[in-house]
Amino acid sequence: MTNDKEKIDGMRYPSIDDLLKVIDSKYKLAYAAAKRAKIIEEEQYTSLENPKCKKSIGQALEEILAGDTKITFADDKVVKND
């Protein structure tokens, strides 16, 4: 059972508002964080010196917010070949 402080705090850091300033879409953010979290777990390495989050997904979000992770998305345009 969780204590009352955990129920109140929830997921506050990093803030979704701050993260959306770095990546403009919640869906892209979720995708990027999941991919980076998987790499963090596999390599047991994060670029953060003292991460606030213990879990890899939180560390991935911290890296994105800090600008330590370079993320490139393919162009969203659909190309039609005639």
mmCIF file of the N, C-alpha and C atoms, coordinates in Angstrom:
data_MODEL
# 
_entry.id   MODEL 
# 
loop_
_atom_site.group_PDB 
_atom_site.id 
_atom_site.type_symbol 
_atom_site.label_atom_id 
_atom_site.label_alt_id 
_atom_site.label_comp_id 
_atom_site.label_asym_id 
_atom_site.label_entity_id 
_atom_site.label_seq_id 
_atom_site.pdbx_PDB_ins_code 
_atom_site.Cartn_x 
_atom_site.Cartn_y 
_atom_site.Cartn_z 
_atom_site.occupancy 
_atom_site.B_iso_or_equiv 
_atom_site.pdbx_formal_charge 
_atom_site.auth_seq_id 
_atom_site.auth_comp_id 
_atom_site.auth_asym_id 
_atom_site.auth_atom_id 
_atom_site.pdbx_PDB_model_num 
ATOM 1   N N  . MET A 1 1  ? 0.835  -1.172 0.000   1.00 0.00 ? 1  MET A N  1 
ATOM 2   C CA . MET A 1 1  ? 0.000  0.000  0.000   1.00 0.00 ? 1  MET A CA 1 
ATOM 3   C C  . MET A 1 1  ? 0.888  1.245  0.000   1.00 0.00 ? 1  MET A C  1 
ATOM 4   N N  . THR A 1 2  ? 0.510  2.259  -0.768  1.00 0.00 ? 2  THR A N  1 
ATOM 5   C CA . THR A 1 2  ? 1.301  3.479  -0.853  1.00 0.00 ? 2  THR A CA 1 
ATOM 6   C C  . THR A 1 2  ? 0.921  4.446  0.251   1.00 0.00 ? 2  THR A C  1 
ATOM 7   N N  . ASN A 1 3  ? 1.869  5.299  0.590   1.00 0.00 ? 3  ASN A N  1 
ATOM 8   C CA . ASN A 1 3  ? 1.552  6.288  1.607   1.00 0.00 ? 3  ASN A CA 1 
ATOM 9   C C  . ASN A 1 3  ? 0.855  7.493  0.986   1.00 0.00 ? 3  ASN A C  1 
ATOM 10  N N  . ASP A 1 4  ? 0.358  8.399  1.836   1.00 0.00 ? 4  ASP A N  1 
ATOM 11  C CA . ASP A 1 4  ? -0.407 9.539  1.349   1.00 0.00 ? 4  ASP A CA 1 
ATOM 12  C C  . ASP A 1 4  ? 0.417  10.482 0.486   1.00 0.00 ? 4  ASP A C  1 
ATOM 13  N N  . LYS A 1 5  ? 1.699  10.661 0.804   1.00 0.00 ? 5  LYS A N  1 
ATOM 14  C CA . LYS A 1 5  ? 2.549  11.557 0.026   1.00 0.00 ? 5  LYS A CA 1 
ATOM 15  C C  . LYS A 1 5  ? 2.678  11.067 -1.412  1.00 0.00 ? 5  LYS A C  1 
ATOM 16  N N  . GLU A 1 6  ? 2.830  9.771  -1.611  1.00 0.00 ? 6  GLU A N  1 
ATOM 17  C CA . GLU A 1 6  ? 2.940  9.224  -2.960  1.00 0.00 ? 6  GLU A CA 1 
ATOM 18  C C  . GLU A 1 6  ? 1.658  9.453  -3.744  1.00 0.00 ? 6  GLU A C  1 
ATOM 19  N N  . LYS A 1 7  ? 0.516  9.357  -3.093  1.00 0.00 ? 7  LYS A N  1 
ATOM 20  C CA . LYS A 1 7  ? -0.756 9.575  -3.767  1.00 0.00 ? 7  LYS A CA 1 
ATOM 21  C C  . LYS A 1 7  ? -0.888 11.023 -4.226  1.00 0.00 ? 7  LYS A C  1 
ATOM 22  N N  . ILE A 1 8  ? -0.390 11.952 -3.416  1.00 0.00 ? 8  ILE A N  1 
ATOM 23  C CA . ILE A 1 8  ? -0.501 13.364 -3.748  1.00 0.00 ? 8  ILE A CA 1 
ATOM 24  C C  . ILE A 1 8  ? 0.486  13.748 -4.843  1.00 0.00 ? 8  ILE A C  1 
ATOM 25  N N  . ASP A 1 9  ? 1.745  13.304 -4.717  1.00 0.00 ? 9  ASP A N  1 
ATOM 26  C CA . ASP A 1 9  ? 2.782  13.703 -5.655  1.00 0.00 ? 9  ASP A CA 1 
ATOM 27  C C  . ASP A 1 9  ? 2.566  13.155 -7.058  1.00 0.00 ? 9  ASP A C  1 
ATOM 28  N N  . GLY A 1 10 ? 2.364  11.871 -7.172  1.00 0.00 ? 10 GLY A N  1 
ATOM 29  C CA . GLY A 1 10 ? 2.190  11.270 -8.488  1.00 0.00 ? 10 GLY A CA 1 
ATOM 30  C C  . GLY A 1 10 ? 3.391  11.531 -9.375  1.00 0.00 ? 10 GLY A C  1 
ATOM 31  N N  . MET A 1 11 ? 3.165  11.687 -10.660 1.00 0.00 ? 11 MET A N  1 
ATOM 32  C CA . MET A 1 11 ? 4.226  11.959 -11.632 1.00 0.00 ? 11 MET A CA 1 
ATOM 33  C C  . MET A 1 11 ? 4.268  13.464 -11.858 1.00 0.00 ? 11 MET A C  1 
ATOM 34  N N  . ARG A 1 12 ? 5.178  14.133 -11.183 1.00 0.00 ? 12 ARG A N  1 
ATOM 35  C CA . ARG A 1 12 ? 5.289  15.587 -11.318 1.00 0.00 ? 12 ARG A CA 1 
ATOM 36  C C  . ARG A 1 12 ? 6.546  16.014 -12.051 1.00 0.00 ? 12 ARG A C  1 
ATOM 37  N N  . TYR A 1 13 ? 7.555  15.190 -12.001 1.00 0.00 ? 13 TYR A N  1 
ATOM 38  C CA . TYR A 1 13 ? 8.815  15.577 -12.610 1.00 0.00 ? 13 TYR A CA 1 
ATOM 39  C C  . TYR A 1 13 ? 9.253  14.519 -13.592 1.00 0.00 ? 13 TYR A C  1 
ATOM 40  N N  . PRO A 1 14 ? 9.641  14.890 -14.737 1.00 0.00 ? 14 PRO A N  1 
ATOM 41  C CA . PRO A 1 14 ? 9.592  16.215 -15.310 1.00 0.00 ? 14 PRO A CA 1 
ATOM 42  C C  . PRO A 1 14 ? 8.175  16.587 -15.751 1.00 0.00 ? 14 PRO A C  1 
ATOM 43  N N  . SER A 1 15 ? 7.902  17.867 -15.770 1.00 0.00 ? 15 SER A N  1 
ATOM 44  C CA . SER A 1 15 ? 6.576  18.383 -16.098 1.00 0.00 ? 15 SER A CA 1 
ATOM 45  C C  . SER A 1 15 ? 6.252  18.168 -17.574 1.00 0.00 ? 15 SER A C  1 
ATOM 46  N N  . ILE A 1 16 ? 5.039  17.742 -17.851 1.00 0.00 ? 16 ILE A N  1 
ATOM 47  C CA . ILE A 1 16 ? 4.613  17.534 -19.234 1.00 0.00 ? 16 ILE A CA 1 
ATOM 48  C C  . ILE A 1 16 ? 4.651  18.847 -20.008 1.00 0.00 ? 16 ILE A C  1 
ATOM 49  N N  . ASP A 1 17 ? 4.334  19.949 -19.349 1.00 0.00 ? 17 ASP A N  1 
ATOM 50  C CA . ASP A 1 17 ? 4.377  21.248 -20.023 1.00 0.00 ? 17 ASP A CA 1 
ATOM 51  C C  . ASP A 1 17 ? 5.787  21.593 -20.465 1.00 0.00 ? 17 ASP A C  1 
ATOM 52  N N  . ASP A 1 18 ? 6.771  21.333 -19.618 1.00 0.00 ? 18 ASP A N  1 
ATOM 53  C CA . ASP A 1 18 ? 8.167  21.593 -19.979 1.00 0.00 ? 18 ASP A CA 1 
ATOM 54  C C  . ASP A 1 18 ? 8.639  20.656 -21.086 1.00 0.00 ? 18 ASP A C  1 
ATOM 55  N N  . LEU A 1 19 ? 8.223  19.401 -21.016 1.00 0.00 ? 19 LEU A N  1 
ATOM 56  C CA . LEU A 1 19 ? 8.614  18.427 -22.033 1.00 0.00 ? 19 LEU A CA 1 
ATOM 57  C C  . LEU A 1 19 ? 8.028  18.762 -23.399 1.00 0.00 ? 19 LEU A C  1 
ATOM 58  N N  . LEU A 1 20 ? 6.799  19.288 -23.415 1.00 0.00 ? 20 LEU A N  1 
ATOM 59  C CA . LEU A 1 20 ? 6.160  19.635 -24.686 1.00 0.00 ? 20 LEU A CA 1 
ATOM 60  C C  . LEU A 1 20 ? 6.786  20.875 -25.329 1.00 0.00 ? 20 LEU A C  1 
ATOM 61  N N  . LYS A 1 21 ? 7.607  21.595 -24.595 1.00 0.00 ? 21 LYS A N  1 
ATOM 62  C CA . LYS A 1 21 ? 8.376  22.691 -25.191 1.00 0.00 ? 21 LYS A CA 1 
ATOM 63  C C  . LYS A 1 21 ? 9.553  22.141 -25.986 1.00 0.00 ? 21 LYS A C  1 
ATOM 64  N N  . VAL A 1 22 ? 9.996  20.934 -25.633 1.00 0.00 ? 22 VAL A N  1 
ATOM 65  C CA . VAL A 1 22 ? 11.121 20.291 -26.316 1.00 0.00 ? 22 VAL A CA 1 
ATOM 66  C C  . VAL A 1 22 ? 10.621 19.472 -27.507 1.00 0.00 ? 22 VAL A C  1 
ATOM 67  N N  . ILE A 1 23 ? 9.583  18.682 -27.274 1.00 0.00 ? 23 ILE A N  1 
ATOM 68  C CA . ILE A 1 23 ? 8.967  17.865 -28.327 1.00 0.00 ? 23 ILE A CA 1 
ATOM 69  C C  . ILE A 1 23 ? 7.506  18.280 -28.413 1.00 0.00 ? 23 ILE A C  1 
ATOM 70  N N  . ASP A 1 24 ? 7.067  18.659 -29.598 1.00 0.00 ? 24 ASP A N  1 
ATOM 71  C CA . ASP A 1 24 ? 5.768  19.305 -29.760 1.00 0.00 ? 24 ASP A CA 1 
ATOM 72  C C  . ASP A 1 24 ? 4.544  18.386 -29.730 1.00 0.00 ? 24 ASP A C  1 
ATOM 73  N N  . SER A 1 25 ? 4.721  17.107 -29.563 1.00 0.00 ? 25 SER A N  1 
ATOM 74  C CA . SER A 1 25 ? 3.602  16.172 -29.584 1.00 0.00 ? 25 SER A CA 1 
ATOM 75  C C  . SER A 1 25 ? 3.713  15.176 -28.433 1.00 0.00 ? 25 SER A C  1 
ATOM 76  N N  . LYS A 1 26 ? 2.594  14.936 -27.759 1.00 0.00 ? 26 LYS A N  1 
ATOM 77  C CA . LYS A 1 26 ? 2.600  13.945 -26.673 1.00 0.00 ? 26 LYS A CA 1 
ATOM 78  C C  . LYS A 1 26 ? 2.927  12.565 -27.204 1.00 0.00 ? 26 LYS A C  1 
ATOM 79  N N  . TYR A 1 27 ? 2.486  12.277 -28.415 1.00 0.00 ? 27 TYR A N  1 
ATOM 80  C CA . TYR A 1 27 ? 2.715  10.958 -29.001 1.00 0.00 ? 27 TYR A CA 1 
ATOM 81  C C  . TYR A 1 27 ? 4.193  10.767 -29.347 1.00 0.00 ? 27 TYR A C  1 
ATOM 82  N N  . LYS A 1 28 ? 4.802  11.795 -29.926 1.00 0.00 ? 28 LYS A N  1 
ATOM 83  C CA . LYS A 1 28 ? 6.238  11.729 -30.235 1.00 0.00 ? 28 LYS A CA 1 
ATOM 84  C C  . LYS A 1 28 ? 7.046  11.636 -28.948 1.00 0.00 ? 28 LYS A C  1 
ATOM 85  N N  . LEU A 1 29 ? 6.621  12.362 -27.930 1.00 0.00 ? 29 LEU A N  1 
ATOM 86  C CA . LEU A 1 29 ? 7.298  12.340 -26.645 1.00 0.00 ? 29 LEU A CA 1 
ATOM 87  C C  . LEU A 1 29 ? 7.250  10.945 -26.030 1.00 0.00 ? 29 LEU A C  1 
ATOM 88  N N  . ALA A 1 30 ? 6.088  10.325 -26.050 1.00 0.00 ? 30 ALA A N  1 
ATOM 89  C CA . ALA A 1 30 ? 5.935  8.978  -25.495 1.00 0.00 ? 30 ALA A CA 1 
ATOM 90  C C  . ALA A 1 30 ? 6.800  7.980  -26.258 1.00 0.00 ? 30 ALA A C  1 
ATOM 91  N N  . TYR A 1 31 ? 6.821  8.099  -27.568 1.00 0.00 ? 31 TYR A N  1 
ATOM 92  C CA . TYR A 1 31 ? 7.615  7.202  -28.408 1.00 0.00 ? 31 TYR A CA 1 
ATOM 93  C C  . TYR A 1 31 ? 9.106  7.363  -28.115 1.00 0.00 ? 31 TYR A C  1 
ATOM 94  N N  . ALA A 1 32 ? 9.562  8.618  -28.091 1.00 0.00 ? 32 ALA A N  1 
ATOM 95  C CA . ALA A 1 32 ? 10.983 8.893  -27.858 1.00 0.00 ? 32 ALA A CA 1 
ATOM 96  C C  . ALA A 1 32 ? 11.415 8.436  -26.467 1.00 0.00 ? 32 ALA A C  1 
ATOM 97  N N  . ALA A 1 33 ? 10.582 8.706  -25.477 1.00 0.00 ? 33 ALA A N  1 
ATOM 98  C CA . ALA A 1 33 ? 10.924 8.310  -24.106 1.00 0.00 ? 33 ALA A CA 1 
ATOM 99  C C  . ALA A 1 33 ? 10.984 6.788  -23.975 1.00 0.00 ? 33 ALA A C  1 
ATOM 100 N N  . ALA A 1 34 ? 10.062 6.096  -24.609 1.00 0.00 ? 34 ALA A N  1 
ATOM 101 C CA . ALA A 1 34 ? 10.056 4.635  -24.543 1.00 0.00 ? 34 ALA A CA 1 
ATOM 102 C C  . ALA A 1 34 ? 11.300 4.046  -25.204 1.00 0.00 ? 34 ALA A C  1 
ATOM 103 N N  . LYS A 1 35 ? 11.667 4.589  -26.363 1.00 0.00 ? 35 LYS A N  1 
ATOM 104 C CA . LYS A 1 35 ? 12.863 4.097  -27.061 1.00 0.00 ? 35 LYS A CA 1 
ATOM 105 C C  . LYS A 1 35 ? 14.122 4.343  -26.234 1.00 0.00 ? 35 LYS A C  1 
ATOM 106 N N  . ARG A 1 36 ? 14.232 5.549  -25.662 1.00 0.00 ? 36 ARG A N  1 
ATOM 107 C CA . ARG A 1 36 ? 15.417 5.875  -24.865 1.00 0.00 ? 36 ARG A CA 1 
ATOM 108 C C  . ARG A 1 36 ? 15.454 5.067  -23.578 1.00 0.00 ? 36 ARG A C  1 
ATOM 109 N N  . ALA A 1 37 ? 14.296 4.858  -22.954 1.00 0.00 ? 37 ALA A N  1 
ATOM 110 C CA . ALA A 1 37 ? 14.235 4.068  -21.717 1.00 0.00 ? 37 ALA A CA 1 
ATOM 111 C C  . ALA A 1 37 ? 14.701 2.639  -21.969 1.00 0.00 ? 37 ALA A C  1 
ATOM 112 N N  . LYS A 1 38 ? 14.350 2.091  -23.110 1.00 0.00 ? 38 LYS A N  1 
ATOM 113 C CA . LYS A 1 38 ? 14.784 0.736  -23.449 1.00 0.00 ? 38 LYS A CA 1 
ATOM 114 C C  . LYS A 1 38 ? 16.304 0.675  -23.578 1.00 0.00 ? 38 LYS A C  1 
ATOM 115 N N  . ILE A 1 39 ? 16.883 1.693  -24.187 1.00 0.00 ? 39 ILE A N  1 
ATOM 116 C CA . ILE A 1 39 ? 18.337 1.747  -24.336 1.00 0.00 ? 39 ILE A CA 1 
ATOM 117 C C  . ILE A 1 39 ? 19.006 1.902  -22.972 1.00 0.00 ? 39 ILE A C  1 
ATOM 118 N N  . ILE A 1 40 ? 18.433 2.730  -22.116 1.00 0.00 ? 40 ILE A N  1 
ATOM 119 C CA . ILE A 1 40 ? 18.980 2.923  -20.769 1.00 0.00 ? 40 ILE A CA 1 
ATOM 120 C C  . ILE A 1 40 ? 18.994 1.597  -20.014 1.00 0.00 ? 40 ILE A C  1 
ATOM 121 N N  . GLU A 1 41 ? 17.924 0.834  -20.124 1.00 0.00 ? 41 GLU A N  1 
ATOM 122 C CA . GLU A 1 41 ? 17.853 -0.465 -19.438 1.00 0.00 ? 41 GLU A CA 1 
ATOM 123 C C  . GLU A 1 41 ? 18.857 -1.453 -20.008 1.00 0.00 ? 41 GLU A C  1 
ATOM 124 N N  . GLU A 1 42 ? 18.990 -1.488 -21.326 1.00 0.00 ? 42 GLU A N  1 
ATOM 125 C CA . GLU A 1 42 ? 19.906 -2.439 -21.958 1.00 0.00 ? 42 GLU A CA 1 
ATOM 126 C C  . GLU A 1 42 ? 21.370 -2.114 -21.644 1.00 0.00 ? 42 GLU A C  1 
ATOM 127 N N  . GLU A 1 43 ? 21.719 -0.838 -21.693 1.00 0.00 ? 43 GLU A N  1 
ATOM 128 C CA . GLU A 1 43 ? 23.114 -0.438 -21.503 1.00 0.00 ? 43 GLU A CA 1 
ATOM 129 C C  . GLU A 1 43 ? 23.455 -0.096 -20.055 1.00 0.00 ? 43 GLU A C  1 
ATOM 130 N N  . GLN A 1 44 ? 22.433 0.021  -19.213 1.00 0.00 ? 44 GLN A N  1 
ATOM 131 C CA . GLN A 1 44 ? 22.631 0.412  -17.813 1.00 0.00 ? 44 GLN A CA 1 
ATOM 132 C C  . GLN A 1 44 ? 23.426 1.713  -17.728 1.00 0.00 ? 44 GLN A C  1 
ATOM 133 N N  . TYR A 1 45 ? 23.072 2.692  -18.593 1.00 0.00 ? 45 TYR A N  1 
ATOM 134 C CA . TYR A 1 45 ? 23.767 3.966  -18.634 1.00 0.00 ? 45 TYR A CA 1 
ATOM 135 C C  . TYR A 1 45 ? 22.785 5.086  -18.923 1.00 0.00 ? 45 TYR A C  1 
ATOM 136 N N  . THR A 1 46 ? 22.931 6.177  -18.191 1.00 0.00 ? 46 THR A N  1 
ATOM 137 C CA . THR A 1 46 ? 22.214 7.404  -18.484 1.00 0.00 ? 46 THR A CA 1 
ATOM 138 C C  . THR A 1 46 ? 23.221 8.547  -18.510 1.00 0.00 ? 46 THR A C  1 
ATOM 139 N N  . SER A 1 47 ? 22.960 9.547  -19.318 1.00 0.00 ? 47 SER A N  1 
ATOM 140 C CA . SER A 1 47 ? 23.889 10.671 -19.433 1.00 0.00 ? 47 SER A CA 1 
ATOM 141 C C  . SER A 1 47 ? 23.780 11.635 -18.259 1.00 0.00 ? 47 SER A C  1 
ATOM 142 N N  . LEU A 1 48 ? 22.823 11.421 -17.389 1.00 0.00 ? 48 LEU A N  1 
ATOM 143 C CA . LEU A 1 48 ? 22.618 12.294 -16.236 1.00 0.00 ? 48 LEU A CA 1 
ATOM 144 C C  . LEU A 1 48 ? 23.561 11.903 -15.101 1.00 0.00 ? 48 LEU A C  1 
ATOM 145 N N  . GLU A 1 49 ? 24.137 12.890 -14.457 1.00 0.00 ? 49 GLU A N  1 
ATOM 146 C CA . GLU A 1 49 ? 25.033 12.605 -13.332 1.00 0.00 ? 49 GLU A CA 1 
ATOM 147 C C  . GLU A 1 49 ? 24.254 12.148 -12.108 1.00 0.00 ? 49 GLU A C  1 
ATOM 148 N N  . ASN A 1 50 ? 23.216 12.855 -11.758 1.00 0.00 ? 50 ASN A N  1 
ATOM 149 C CA . ASN A 1 50 ? 22.387 12.529 -10.592 1.00 0.00 ? 50 ASN A CA 1 
ATOM 150 C C  . ASN A 1 50 ? 20.911 12.585 -10.975 1.00 0.00 ? 50 ASN A C  1 
ATOM 151 N N  . PRO A 1 51 ? 20.406 11.542 -11.623 1.00 0.00 ? 51 PRO A N  1 
ATOM 152 C CA . PRO A 1 51 ? 18.995 11.584 -12.021 1.00 0.00 ? 51 PRO A CA 1 
ATOM 153 C C  . PRO A 1 51 ? 18.072 11.597 -10.801 1.00 0.00 ? 51 PRO A C  1 
ATOM 154 N N  . LYS A 1 52 ? 16.991 12.372 -10.892 1.00 0.00 ? 52 LYS A N  1 
ATOM 155 C CA . LYS A 1 52 ? 16.005 12.416 -9.811  1.00 0.00 ? 52 LYS A CA 1 
ATOM 156 C C  . LYS A 1 52 ? 15.125 11.175 -9.834  1.00 0.00 ? 52 LYS A C  1 
ATOM 157 N N  . CYS A 1 53 ? 14.897 10.650 -11.022 1.00 0.00 ? 53 CYS A N  1 
ATOM 158 C CA . CYS A 1 53 ? 14.033 9.481  -11.185 1.00 0.00 ? 53 CYS A CA 1 
ATOM 159 C C  . CYS A 1 53 ? 14.855 8.196  -11.093 1.00 0.00 ? 53 CYS A C  1 
ATOM 160 N N  . LYS A 1 54 ? 14.268 7.184  -10.497 1.00 0.00 ? 54 LYS A N  1 
ATOM 161 C CA . LYS A 1 54 ? 14.936 5.887  -10.374 1.00 0.00 ? 54 LYS A CA 1 
ATOM 162 C C  . LYS A 1 54 ? 14.662 5.003  -11.583 1.00 0.00 ? 54 LYS A C  1 
ATOM 163 N N  . LYS A 1 55 ? 13.478 5.123  -12.156 1.00 0.00 ? 55 LYS A N  1 
ATOM 164 C CA . LYS A 1 55 ? 13.093 4.259  -13.280 1.00 0.00 ? 55 LYS A CA 1 
ATOM 165 C C  . LYS A 1 55 ? 13.641 4.805  -14.592 1.00 0.00 ? 55 LYS A C  1 
ATOM 166 N N  . SER A 1 56 ? 13.863 3.899  -15.528 1.00 0.00 ? 56 SER A N  1 
ATOM 167 C CA . SER A 1 56 ? 14.462 4.276  -16.807 1.00 0.00 ? 56 SER A CA 1 
ATOM 168 C C  . SER A 1 56 ? 13.578 5.231  -17.603 1.00 0.00 ? 56 SER A C  1 
ATOM 169 N N  . ILE A 1 57 ? 12.273 5.106  -17.507 1.00 0.00 ? 57 ILE A N  1 
ATOM 170 C CA . ILE A 1 57 ? 11.384 6.001  -18.263 1.00 0.00 ? 57 ILE A CA 1 
ATOM 171 C C  . ILE A 1 57 ? 11.504 7.428  -17.733 1.00 0.00 ? 57 ILE A C  1 
ATOM 172 N N  . GLY A 1 58 ? 11.605 7.578  -16.429 1.00 0.00 ? 58 GLY A N  1 
ATOM 173 C CA . GLY A 1 58 ? 11.792 8.898  -15.842 1.00 0.00 ? 58 GLY A CA 1 
ATOM 174 C C  . GLY A 1 58 ? 13.139 9.491  -16.206 1.00 0.00 ? 58 GLY A C  1 
ATOM 175 N N  . GLN A 1 59 ? 14.165 8.650  -16.230 1.00 0.00 ? 59 GLN A N  1 
ATOM 176 C CA . GLN A 1 59 ? 15.498 9.102  -16.624 1.00 0.00 ? 59 GLN A CA 1 
ATOM 177 C C  . GLN A 1 59 ? 15.502 9.531  -18.088 1.00 0.00 ? 59 GLN A C  1 
ATOM 178 N N  . ALA A 1 60 ? 14.791 8.799  -18.921 1.00 0.00 ? 60 ALA A N  1 
ATOM 179 C CA . ALA A 1 60 ? 14.698 9.158  -20.337 1.00 0.00 ? 60 ALA A CA 1 
ATOM 180 C C  . ALA A 1 60 ? 14.028 10.521 -20.495 1.00 0.00 ? 60 ALA A C  1 
ATOM 181 N N  . LEU A 1 61 ? 12.966 10.747 -19.743 1.00 0.00 ? 61 LEU A N  1 
ATOM 182 C CA . LEU A 1 61 ? 12.278 12.039 -19.801 1.00 0.00 ? 61 LEU A CA 1 
ATOM 183 C C  . LEU A 1 61 ? 13.185 13.162 -19.283 1.00 0.00 ? 61 LEU A C  1 
ATOM 184 N N  . GLU A 1 62 ? 13.954 12.887 -18.259 1.00 0.00 ? 62 GLU A N  1 
ATOM 185 C CA . GLU A 1 62 ? 14.902 13.880 -17.742 1.00 0.00 ? 62 GLU A CA 1 
ATOM 186 C C  . GLU A 1 62 ? 15.950 14.221 -18.807 1.00 0.00 ? 62 GLU A C  1 
ATOM 187 N N  . GLU A 1 63 ? 16.450 13.205 -19.506 1.00 0.00 ? 63 GLU A N  1 
ATOM 188 C CA . GLU A 1 63 ? 17.428 13.435 -20.563 1.00 0.00 ? 63 GLU A CA 1 
ATOM 189 C C  . GLU A 1 63 ? 16.839 14.280 -21.684 1.00 0.00 ? 63 GLU A C  1 
ATOM 190 N N  . ILE A 1 64 ? 15.608 13.988 -22.057 1.00 0.00 ? 64 ILE A N  1 
ATOM 191 C CA . ILE A 1 64 ? 14.944 14.756 -23.116 1.00 0.00 ? 64 ILE A CA 1 
ATOM 192 C C  . ILE A 1 64 ? 14.812 16.213 -22.684 1.00 0.00 ? 64 ILE A C  1 
ATOM 193 N N  . LEU A 1 65 ? 14.387 16.435 -21.458 1.00 0.00 ? 65 LEU A N  1 
ATOM 194 C CA . LEU A 1 65 ? 14.217 17.788 -20.949 1.00 0.00 ? 65 LEU A CA 1 
ATOM 195 C C  . LEU A 1 65 ? 15.545 18.535 -20.895 1.00 0.00 ? 65 LEU A C  1 
ATOM 196 N N  . ALA A 1 66 ? 16.609 17.842 -20.517 1.00 0.00 ? 66 ALA A N  1 
ATOM 197 C CA . ALA A 1 66 ? 17.933 18.465 -20.412 1.00 0.00 ? 66 ALA A CA 1 
ATOM 198 C C  . ALA A 1 66 ? 18.580 18.693 -21.777 1.00 0.00 ? 66 ALA A C  1 
ATOM 199 N N  . GLY A 1 67 ? 18.040 18.082 -22.813 1.00 0.00 ? 67 GLY A N  1 
ATOM 200 C CA . GLY A 1 67 ? 18.626 18.210 -24.145 1.00 0.00 ? 67 GLY A CA 1 
ATOM 201 C C  . GLY A 1 67 ? 19.796 17.274 -24.361 1.00 0.00 ? 67 GLY A C  1 
ATOM 202 N N  . ASP A 1 68 ? 19.932 16.272 -23.503 1.00 0.00 ? 68 ASP A N  1 
ATOM 203 C CA . ASP A 1 68 ? 21.033 15.313 -23.619 1.00 0.00 ? 68 ASP A CA 1 
ATOM 204 C C  . ASP A 1 68 ? 20.780 14.239 -24.668 1.00 0.00 ? 68 ASP A C  1 
ATOM 205 N N  . THR A 1 69 ? 19.542 14.127 -25.110 1.00 0.00 ? 69 THR A N  1 
ATOM 206 C CA . THR A 1 69 ? 19.171 13.106 -26.079 1.00 0.00 ? 69 THR A CA 1 
ATOM 207 C C  . THR A 1 69 ? 18.764 13.777 -27.377 1.00 0.00 ? 69 THR A C  1 
ATOM 208 N N  . LYS A 1 70 ? 19.408 13.411 -28.478 1.00 0.00 ? 70 LYS A N  1 
ATOM 209 C CA . LYS A 1 70 ? 19.058 13.966 -29.780 1.00 0.00 ? 70 LYS A CA 1 
ATOM 210 C C  . LYS A 1 70 ? 17.983 13.085 -30.394 1.00 0.00 ? 70 LYS A C  1 
ATOM 211 N N  . ILE A 1 71 ? 16.884 13.710 -30.772 1.00 0.00 ? 71 ILE A N  1 
ATOM 212 C CA . ILE A 1 71 ? 15.756 12.963 -31.314 1.00 0.00 ? 71 ILE A CA 1 
ATOM 213 C C  . ILE A 1 71 ? 15.418 13.525 -32.686 1.00 0.00 ? 71 ILE A C  1 
ATOM 214 N N  . THR A 1 72 ? 15.360 12.656 -33.670 1.00 0.00 ? 72 THR A N  1 
ATOM 215 C CA . THR A 1 72 ? 15.013 13.060 -35.022 1.00 0.00 ? 72 THR A CA 1 
ATOM 216 C C  . THR A 1 72 ? 13.825 12.231 -35.484 1.00 0.00 ? 72 THR A C  1 
ATOM 217 N N  . PHE A 1 73 ? 12.802 12.921 -35.946 1.00 0.00 ? 73 PHE A N  1 
ATOM 218 C CA . PHE A 1 73 ? 11.628 12.242 -36.463 1.00 0.00 ? 73 PHE A CA 1 
ATOM 219 C C  . PHE A 1 73 ? 11.594 12.404 -37.972 1.00 0.00 ? 73 PHE A C  1 
ATOM 220 N N  . ALA A 1 74 ? 11.123 11.378 -38.645 1.00 0.00 ? 74 ALA A N  1 
ATOM 221 C CA . ALA A 1 74 ? 10.985 11.436 -40.096 1.00 0.00 ? 74 ALA A CA 1 
ATOM 222 C C  . ALA A 1 74 ? 9.940  12.495 -40.451 1.00 0.00 ? 74 ALA A C  1 
ATOM 223 N N  . ASP A 1 75 ? 10.055 13.049 -41.619 1.00 0.00 ? 75 ASP A N  1 
ATOM 224 C CA . ASP A 1 75 ? 9.109  14.055 -42.087 1.00 0.00 ? 75 ASP A CA 1 
ATOM 225 C C  . ASP A 1 75 ? 7.703  13.452 -42.120 1.00 0.00 ? 75 ASP A C  1 
ATOM 226 N N  . ASP A 1 76 ? 6.726  14.185 -41.672 1.00 0.00 ? 76 ASP A N  1 
ATOM 227 C CA . ASP A 1 76 ? 5.350  13.684 -41.589 1.00 0.00 ? 76 ASP A CA 1 
ATOM 228 C C  . ASP A 1 76 ? 4.616  13.723 -42.921 1.00 0.00 ? 76 ASP A C  1 
ATOM 229 N N  . LYS A 1 77 ? 5.258  14.217 -43.972 1.00 0.00 ? 77 LYS A N  1 
ATOM 230 C CA . LYS A 1 77 ? 4.599  14.319 -45.279 1.00 0.00 ? 77 LYS A CA 1 
ATOM 231 C C  . LYS A 1 77 ? 4.493  12.938 -45.925 1.00 0.00 ? 77 LYS A C  1 
ATOM 232 N N  . VAL A 1 78 ? 3.402  12.734 -46.623 1.00 0.00 ? 78 VAL A N  1 
ATOM 233 C CA . VAL A 1 78 ? 3.201  11.498 -47.376 1.00 0.00 ? 78 VAL A CA 1 
ATOM 234 C C  . VAL A 1 78 ? 3.604  11.770 -48.826 1.00 0.00 ? 78 VAL A C  1 
ATOM 235 N N  . VAL A 1 79 ? 4.469  10.943 -49.336 1.00 0.00 ? 79 VAL A N  1 
ATOM 236 C CA . VAL A 1 79 ? 4.943  11.126 -50.711 1.00 0.00 ? 79 VAL A CA 1 
ATOM 237 C C  . VAL A 1 79 ? 4.239  10.105 -51.586 1.00 0.00 ? 79 VAL A C  1 
ATOM 238 N N  . LYS A 1 80 ? 3.626  10.584 -52.656 1.00 0.00 ? 80 LYS A N  1 
ATOM 239 C CA . LYS A 1 80 ? 2.906  9.694  -53.576 1.00 0.00 ? 80 LYS A CA 1 
ATOM 240 C C  . LYS A 1 80 ? 3.697  9.605  -54.883 1.00 0.00 ? 80 LYS A C  1 
ATOM 241 N N  . ASN A 1 81 ? 4.029  8.379  -55.249 1.00 0.00 ? 81 ASN A N  1 
ATOM 242 C CA . ASN A 1 81 ? 4.735  8.153  -56.519 1.00 0.00 ? 81 ASN A CA 1 
ATOM 243 C C  . ASN A 1 81 ? 3.721  7.838  -57.589 1.00 0.00 ? 81 ASN A C  1 
ATOM 244 N N  . ASP A 1 82 ? 3.784  8.590  -58.686 1.00 0.00 ? 82 ASP A N  1 
ATOM 245 C CA . ASP A 1 82 ? 2.857  8.343  -59.808 1.00 0.00 ? 82 ASP A CA 1 
ATOM 246 C C  . ASP A 1 82 ? 3.436  7.413  -60.819 1.00 0.00 ? 82 ASP A C  1 
# 
